[in-house]
Amino acid sequence: MRRPIVLRPNDSSFPAAELALKEPNGLLAIGGDLSPARLLSAYLHGIFPWFSDDSGPIMWWSPDPRAVIFPDRVKVSRSLRRTLARGAFEIRLDTEFDEVVRGCAAPREGDPRTWITPAIRAAYGELHRLGYAHSVETWAGSELVGGLYGVSIGRMFFGESMFARRTDASKVALVRLTDQLIRWHFELIDCQVMNPHLQSLGAIEMPRREFLARLRNNPQHVTRRGLWQFDER
């Protein structure tokens, strides 16, 4: 029985994503660290960390298929369209990254667990300070009521998590993000693993081989580093 590959210390390289296990789907490797160099290497090779306990080994995944959203194909339901038309929320970029990650890490109803551990929060906070990780925030007045965060490399946005404290708060953030990504000619939003919520927003499943091919053609030299701002409409 094949086992996940153990990563070597002080080496940010990864085995080929195609070597990931079929069961559990996508588990590729364990070990290593969450340094910026290793995280960026992971995303460039279609791999991401996902584990639930800082006391155990880091687990690295590349599932097949992959959940993705094309920015110009995000699905806006009738009720979400009404929410957008009301203009009840203000959407901001990169003003409270750490707070968005904390919001995403908060336990969900009926499930006290979270995979966004203190180590994950610290690692993505560092990626944000280096200009690679970004937050999209939904505000109601002075209150942060929802949002999402992820990593941007080239013309791909690798979504990590989203949260909502009010109805449609995270969905509005996603729609506003896709509007801006279209302006910047982004090709894809990586959603990692499909769930009903993502599917309702227009996510589809893409074979891993196609996702990896798109990654290989992703122009890293156009990465938008630093704090993001919306273009003027």
N, C-alpha and C positions, 0 to 999 in steps of 0.2 A: 504493500500500500504506500503510495507516494505521500510525502510529507511536505509542508511548506519549507521553503529555502531559508536558512538562517543567514542573515546579513552580517557582513564582516564589520568590525569597528573601524572607524576612521576611513571609511570608503562609502561615498554617497551614491555609488552606482547600484543598479538594480538588475536582476535577471529579466529576461524577456517576459512581457506580460502574457504571452501565449502559454507560458508554463504554469499559469495559475490553475489551481485545482478546480475540478467540476463540482466537488462536494467537500466542504461548503463552497458554493459558487463564487469563484474569483479570489479565494485566499491564495496569495502568491508567496509571501515572505513574512518572517517575524524578526524582531530585533531592530538594531540600529538606533537612531535617535530622531529627534524632530528639529534638527538644525535647518536653517533656511536653505542651505545647499542641498540637503537631502530631500526636503519637501519639494523644492523646485524641480529637482531631478525626477522625483516621482510623478509630478503632474506632466512633465514633458514626455513621459513614457506611459501615460494612461493608467497611473497607479495612485492610490490615495490611502491615508491611514484611517483606520476605524477600529477602535477598541474601547473598552468601558472601564478599565481599572488601571490607574497609574502604577500600581504595584506589580502588574504583570508585563509581559513583553508587548511592544508595539506590533500591531498586525497590519499588513499592507495588502490591498485588494485591487483586482482588476476584473470585474465581473463581465460575463457574456450572457445576454446582451447588455448594452449600456443605455441608460435613460438620458435623453437629450431633448432640448427645445431649440428649434430654429427661431431666432428673434422675430422674424417676420411672420411666424405662424403661431404665436402665442394665442391661446383661446380666451376670449373675453365673453363671459356669459351675460345674459340680459341683466341680471341683478348686479353684476360687477360693473357693467356699463352705466347703470344708474348711479352706483356709488361714485364712479369717476366723474360723472356729470355734476354731481352735487358739489364736488370740490371740497369735501369736508376735511381732507388730509393735505398736509404739506409734505413733499418728499425731498429729502436732502441726501447728499453724498458725503461720506467720510467725515462727519462731524462728531460722531460718538461711536467709533468702531468697537471699543471694548464693551460698551453698554449693549450693543447689538449682539455681540457674542454671548454676553451674560444672559440676555433675553432668550437666545436660542438654547442655552444650556439649562434653563429652568425646567424642572420636571413637568411633564405633560399630564393632563387629567387621566388618572387611572394608571399611571406609569411613573414611579419615582426615579427611574434610572435615567442616565444621560451618558452619551459617548463623548460629550464635550467636557473633558476633564480639565482640571487646572493646568496640566501640561499642554493640552491642546490650546487652551485659551492663551497661554504664554507664547506658544510657538506661532500662532497666527497673529498675535499682537506684534510680534517681531517682524513678520512678513508685511504687516500693514505699515510699520515704521520704515521698512525698506521700500515701500511703494508698490508692492505686489498684491496685497490683500485689501479689499475694499468693502465698505458697508453702504447699503441703501436703506434709508431710514424713513419710517412713516411717523409723522408728528401730528398730534392734535393740540394745537396751541403749544404750550411748553412741555407737553407730555409725550414721551416716546412710546408709541403704542404698537409698533411692529417693525418688521424689516427683514433683511437678509444680508448674508456676507459670503464672500468667495474670493477666488484668486484669479487674476487676469494675467495671461501670457499670450503675446501675439494678438490674434483676433479670436481668442476663445476665452470665455468666462467660466471658471470651474466653480459652480455653486456648491456651498457647503451646508448651509442650514438657513431656515427662516422661522419666524415666530410672529404671532399676532395676539394682542391683548384686546383688540376690538375686531368686529366682523370686517372681513376683507382687507385688513391692514397690510398683511404680507402680500396679498395678491396685487394690491395697488402698487406696492413697491416693485414687484416683478414687472408689471406692465410698463411702469415708468422707466425701469431699467432697460427693457427691450427697446423702447422708443429711442433711448440714447445709444444703445449698442448698434442699432440700425444706422444711425447717423455716423457712427465710427466705423462702419463696415465690418462689424464682428460677424463671424460666421455661425457660431454655435455656443449654446450654454450647456455645459455638462451638468447633469443632475444625478449622476452615479447610478442609483438603483430606483426602479419604478415603484410608485405607490399610487393609490387612487387620487390623492390630492394633486400630485404632479400631472397625472393623466388628465385630470379635469382642466388643467391649465395648458394643455396642448403637448405635453411630453410624449415622445414616441420611443420605442426601443430600437436601437441600432446595433447590428452585429459588431462585436469587438474588433474584428479585422477592419471594418470600414472606419470605425472610430479611430483606430491606431493609424490608418492611412491618412485620415484628415489631420491628425496630430503631426505626422511627418511633414505635411505640407503647410503647417501653421507658421506664418512668418514671425519668428520671435523678435526680429529687429524692430517691429512696430509696437512693441509692448508699451502701454501708457503707464509710465511710472509716476509716483507721487500722488498727491491728493487729487481725487476726481472732482470735476464740476460739470454740471449740466450745461450743454450749449444753449444759448439764447434761442427761443423759438421765434 
